[in-house]
């Protein structure tokens, strides 16, 4: 219910597997959790839609900063397993309730490009950019899809991004141009 989500949002995950958070709730003071009550219901609806493959922001208490994370799975207790990459390039995981204050919508606290990506001008959309993965040559129209590709590739290098991407040349709004560097005007 909405009341349960609201009460869960007000405190850290209970029973979450999170070795980073100290036993005292001091890490809560480090988070910017200001949200106007009128925005609370919309935020909770957005969180309820998070599922495997969703890119979100995740807070690391041990580093004191936010990262882009990928919801990898939801366990039977409804905890989200979020995978993220630390500053040293290591793939880490946290299990948190979707209402935990250490999670936020993508771009709320973090807007960096994944390692090995660069911003390049779009060939099909004047005054726009795409995010190119230098390793694969694939281009993505937004950072969210670039991060999804980056983290999924670290989890399993054989993952085919075509499962969430449009085919080369189909330049729908917000969709990546999947293919080599010169793919259909990206």
Buried (B, 14 or more C-beta within 10 A) or exposed (E): EEEEBBEBBEEBBEEBEBEEBEEEEEBBEEBEEEBEEEEBEEBBEBBEEBEEEBBBBBBBBEEEEBBBBBBBBBEEEEBBBBBBBEEEEEEBBBBBBBBBBBBBBBBEBBEEBBEBBEEEEBBBBEEEBBBBBEEBEBBBBBBBBBBBBBBBBBEEEEBEBEEBBBEBEEBEEEBBBBBEBEBBEB
